[in-house]
Amino acid sequence: MAKSLCRIVISLLFFLPGFASALQDTIPEDSAGFRDFLVLQKEVPGLGARFFVAGTRTLDLNTPDSAYGFAQVDSGYLSPIYIDFLQAAELEGLLLSDSVPYRLDYMVLSEPASAAAAREFVAGRIRSGDYLVKTGPEDEVEDLVALASNTRYAPVEKFRLKFVSDYRLFGVTLTIVFFFLVAIIMITSMLIMKAGKNKRENLQKEYSRLIVDPLTTLLFEKDLGEIQAMDQSELDSFFPKNLMAKPLYQHELIDSIIGLNKKMKGDFKEKLKALYKKLGLDKLSVKMLHHKNWDMATMALVQINEMDLVEALPEVKKFTNSKNFHVRSMAVSTLLNLSEKVDLVFLRDQTYPLSHWQQMNYLRIIRFVSPQKDLKLGILFDSKNRSIRLFGIKLVRILGRVDMIEKLSALAGGVSDEEKIEILETYAALGAYMESAFVNECLRSENPSLSLAAAKAAAVVGDAESAEILLELVQSETVFRNKLAYLKGLYGLDAARFAEFTSSDSHPELQDIRDHILDPMLQNV
């Protein structure tokens, strides 16, 4: 492209007389220089060269295999006309090397001419702009258009079925194929899963239908003793052995018995529990405890709890500190419900904090079993887990265990402020008047939350010293909400002292608090 532009520019410059004259002067005057000039030009349109060898020579100038290719004439030998001066120079070199005398004749428009005439012819072509002088050797440039027009088109067969010749097309094709494959695999997987799910649901319905009649017959036609005395052949007549070997049938049978056990009462529950053990389903529940999936392990704990499988409690105890929240919660609930002696050691040794949900769930069970079982609540105070200790203090308050006040008193001195607040609430709920010293100590605490909790407890279990401390706190307090809490504590502890103090101080804020406390409509506000 750059060479083409250069030629165009030089051609345009030929219109300038000075430039054309300069190019004309580049033609050498002497014959040898003119000859070298023509060799450099290689071809000049309309100009050629021919060699003549006079006389008869012993060399084979005109034989077919000769390097010369001369034609014989009357007076000697005559070469073809060479329009390529480079080829003419090569032939001239051969003649010189063979010491053949020759004459070089220039041919202008196929007519013989002298060197001067040839030079003038070239100069005229240059002046007219019909010829562009070459000033140096040029690299051969392929004419791609001409090459394409002379070359027959033939498709590259080796890439006909392969896309690697165009990597972009190949990459896009691979991506599309990949997504199609993924889509096909996903759709196939979904169809297979859907078919499996439908098959499982149909089997569950069929097994449920087969289980209902035998269960109903056993519950209503046989008593507890007869169920416990049944042998394997009798059981097989109700629950076929080939079906009992199938996990899905076992699962449906367990679910049916558990569901009925939750709905039934009295003797029916005992029959179901006896049948559960007779069929060997209790072993399946214990085995399921060690399942790798937490939901299956939790289901096994529910089955053990519902069927009162006391013999499985040693295995259940291993899961009371499980890293899984649901397994851990269900294991503790099962032990609280089934253990004959609830020493609560398994709860004391838990390293995970108790959530509010767990505390409510455990409290519900403990309140239910506490009349029948001796709960060693004091063990919980020795736990390294702060949430367990707090739960133990709450249990003392909710269960009304006045006998535990002494242990709480021994514990109160070295616990956190949060536990002290819980102890203060317990003292107030149980009316522990003998613990007023602890209340007074908490009133002087720099922790506002602890001091406010102590003021609330002082209204129930405080003494004369408590009243003095409350008066001091009221006078030094600047926050309205805290001042209200301290005056409420004073009012509950000593109403006369409260009246005396509030009547002697006419501060507007104090009078507003006094009216608030004495208003029966605002007692809980």
Secondary structure, DSSP 8 states (H G I E B T S, - for coil): -HHHHHHHHHHHHTTSHHHHHHHHTTS-SSHHHHHHHHHHH--BTTEEEEEEEES--SS-SSSTT-SS--EEETTEEE---BS-HHHHHHHHHHHHHTT---EEEEEETTEEE-HHHHHHHHHHHHHHTS-----S-------HHHHHHHS-----GGGTT--TTSHHHHHHHHHHHHHHHHHHHHHHHHHHHHHHHHHHHHHHHHHHHHHHHHHHHHHHHS-HHHHHH--HHHHHHHS-HHHHTSHHHHHHHHHHHHHHHHH--THHHHHHHHHHHHTTHHHHHHHHTT-SSHHHHHHHHHHHHHTT-GGGHHHHHTTTT-SSHHHHHHHHHHHHHH-SS---HHHHT--S---HHHHHHHHHHHHHHTTTS---GGGGGG-S-HHHHHHHHHHHHHHT-GGGHHHHHHHHTTS-HHHHHHHHHHHHHHT-GGGHHHHHHHHT-S-HHHHHHHHHHHHHH--HHHHHHHHHHHHH---HHHHHHHHHHHHHH-HHHHHHHHHH---HHHHHHHHHHH-GGGTT-
